[in-house]
Amino acid sequence: MAGEQTTTDYISHHLTNWTYGYLPGEGWKVAYTAEEAGLMGFKAIHLDSMLWSIGLGIVFCAIFWMVARKVTSGVPGKTQAAVEMIVEFVDNNVRDSYSGTSKLIAPLALTIFVWIFLMNLMDLLPVDFIPALAGQIGAAMGAGGGDPHHVFFKIVPTTDPNITLGMSFSVFALILFYSIKEKGLGGFVGELTLHPFSAKNPIVQIILIPINFILEFVTLIAKPISLGLRLFGNMYAGELIFILIALMPFWIQWALSVPWAIFHILIITLQAFVFMMLTIVYMSLASSTEH
């Protein structure tokens, strides 16, 4: 595909999602160009991101369900051994980092780690293979006006900020829920208004409340935003490097893509781990009643 398009068109094609939304003047439709996808704004959904994220979530659930269904106390098979290692790894991190008593945190951490890992893992597939295949199939079905270059299909959900921020804001909702549940509404409001500065003098304390609220509110809001953007930024940068390598001569591609793919395995795993650990830490802070 790289040889049939200009460099700009090629990069733009690989970074544009399969988008369905409302286009002013034309109504609801699948975007034909990157410009149309941009004009749809918030009245749009990235079909490819939803397809891959939900599909990989089902794969995760199916694998773990099958292992749990056939689990044995004897010598485990390779799949069972791998699943047990992952569960034990996540469980140890939860025990070390979470100070509360909720039974939700360990399953939540396990889901986050494995699901994000699987979504990140899609970045190791050849950058042209599935998008080109989707383009040919879509064009044969009449999509994109029959031109495969106008059929967009991204396969790494975590390079879509809608997915990463959607996950982080879901964690944020749990943070708010557990903060109010464990501390009460008054305790949660007090945490936002009476820290980090306090005073015994009531008048001075009242003066400090707006300052405390601004500082604590910014810190609170920064948690989901940084959580989602960190994952998106690292995976988007990795995807972009693979795309840039694909633009080079064939003999250079292998010399660069293989080492980068090996290094990227570390990034894929690390980003899933970081998202999981920050979630555990944030949930632990939300459940803490020390203040």
N, C-alpha and C positions, 0 to 999 in steps of 0.2 A: 504493500500500500504506500510505503514511503516514496517509492519511485514514481508513483502516479500523481502525486500531489506536491505542491510547494511545501517548503519547510513549515511555514506559518500555518497553512491549511492542515498539514499533518498533525502538528502539535495541538491545534485548536480542536480537531476532530477527536483526538484521544482524550482531551480534557473536558469534553462536553457530554453531559448526561443525556440519556434517552428520556426526554421530558414531555409530559402531557400536561396541558394547562390551558388557561383562557388567554387568547391573543386578541387584543383590541381590534375590532373591525372584522375579525374572522371567526370568533367564537372559540369553542373548545376543540383542541386538536393536538396532534403530536408535532413538536417543533421540527421544522424542515431544515433550519439552520441554527447556528449558535446564537445569532442575533435574535431570532424568534424566541429561543429559549430564555434569553436574557430579558426580553420584553414581557414575558409572562409573569415575572416577579414572583410574589408570594402565592399567586393563584396557579400553582403548578406543583406537580409531584414528579420526582425522579423515579421512573419505573424500574430502571436497572438496579438502583440502590436498594429499592424495596424488595425486588425479586431476589437479589443475592443475599441480602441480610436475613430475610425471612427464611429463604431456602437453607442457608448455612445454620440458622438457628434450629431448623427442623433436623438437619443432619446431626448436630450436636446432641439434641434430645434423643434421636433414634439410636445413636451409638451407645450413649450412656444407659438408655433403657434396655437395650439388648444385652449389654454386659451385666446390668443388675439382675436381669431375668435369668441369666445362665451362670451367675456367680457361683463359685465353688470354693470350699474351704481347703481343698487340696492344692496341688501344684497348678497355679493359674496359667492361662494361655497368655500369649503376647498382648492381645488387646486388653484383657482384664488387668494384667500387670501394669500396662501403661495408664489405664484409667485409675487404678489404685494409687499409682505414684502421683498423678495429678491431684486427686482428691486429698491425699495425705499432705502434699505440698501446700495446697490452699488452706487446709484445716490448720496446719502449723502456723501459717502466717496470720490467720484469724485469731488463733489463741494468743499469739504474741502481741498483736496490735490492737485488738478490740477489748475494751474494758467492760462492756455491757453484758447483758444476758440474753439478748434476742436470738432466737433460733433462725431468723431470716438471713442474718449476715453471711454465714458460711455458704448456703446455697446461692445467695446473691453474688458473692465473690467468685465462686466456682463458675457461675454462668457468665459473668463479665469476662473472666480470664479466658475461658475456652472459646466463647463466642467471638471476642475481639481477635484472638489468635487466628481463628479460622478465617475471619474476614480479612485480616492482614495477610494471611498466607496466599490469598489470591494474587497478590502482587508478584509472586514468583513465577506465575504462568507467563509464557511468551507474550510480549506486549501487543503483538499484532494478531495472534491466533484467534482468540474468541471475538474481539471486535470485528476482524475481517470476516469471520464466518457469519457473525450476526448481520453484517452489512450485506453479504451475498444473499442470505436467506430473506432478509427484510426487503431487499431490492426485488427479489424474485416474486415476493408477495405484493409488490406495488408500493411499499413504503419508501419514503424519500424521493418520490417521483421516479422510482426505478433506478436511482443512482446510489450505489453502496456508500459513497462518500457523504451522503446526507442521511445515513442511518447511524445513529450514535448509540454506543453501548459500552459503558464502563463496567468493570468487573470487580473493583476494589471498593466496597462500601465505605470503608474508613477514610477514603480520600474525598468523601462528600461531607461537608460540614453539617448538613442537615442530619446525617446519621450520628456523627460524633456528638453534636450539641444536643440532639434528641436524647441520647443515652445519658449525657451529663446532667441535663435538666431533669431527667427521671430520678437520678441519684439525688439531685437537689431537692426534689419533692419529698424524698424519703428523709433527707436531713431535716427539713422543716417539720415533718411529721414526728420524727423521733425527738426533736428538740422540744416540741410542745408537749408530747406525751410524757417524757421523762421529767421535764422541769416545770410543766404547767405553762399556761399562757403568760401569767405574770412573771414567772422565772425567765421565760424566753425574752420577753420585752425588757426585763431588767438586765439581762445579759447584753442586749443591744444598746442600752442607754446608761448603764452604771459602770461600764468597763471601757477602756483600761484605766481611765482617770476617775478617782473618787475622792471625796472629802467628807469630813465629819460635819462641817458647816452646811446646813440645808440650802442656804442661798447659793453658796459656791457650787454645791452639787447640782442644783437646778441649772446654773449657768453652764456646767460641764456636760449636761445631758445632750444638747444638740451636737457638741463636738464628738462625744462618745458614739452617738448614733451614726454620724457620718462615717467615722472610722470603721465601726463594726459592720455597718451596712455594706460599705465598699468591699470589705474583707469577705463578707458572706456571699455577695454577688460574684466576686472574682473566682470563687471556688468552681462553680459549674462552667463558667466561661473558659477559664484556664485549663480545666480538665478536658473539655471537648476540643479546644483549639490546639492543645499540645499534641493530642493523638492525630488530629487532622493534618497539622503542619508537618509532622515527621513522615507520615505515610504519603502525603501529597508530594513532598520533596523527593522521596524515594521513587515514586511512580514517574515523576518528571525526569529523573536521571535515567531510568530505563528507556523512556521515550527518546531522550537525547542520544543515548547510545545506539538506539535502533536507526537513527538517521545517519550514522557513520557507515563507512564501507564494511562489507560483510566480514572481512578478515580481522578488522579491528573490533567488531561487535563481540566476538567470542573472547577476545583477549580482555575485554573490559566487563562484559555482562556477567561472566562466570564468577570472577572475584567479588563483584558488587552484589551478586545474588547470595553468595556465601556470607558476606558481611551483613546483608539485609536480613538474613535469618535471625541474627542477633537483635536487630532493630524490631523486627516483627514480634519476637518473644518479649523483649524488654518493654515495648509500648503496652502490650497486654498486661504485663506485670505491674507497670507503673499505674495504669488506670485502676487496676484492682486494688493495689495497696493504698492509693489516695482515697479510694472509696471507703475502704475499711477505716482509715484514719479519720476521715470526715465523719463517718457514722459513729465512731468512738467518741469524738469530741461532742457530737450532738447528744449522745447518751450520757455524757459526763455531767454530774450534778455537784461537782466540787465547789463551784462558785455560786 
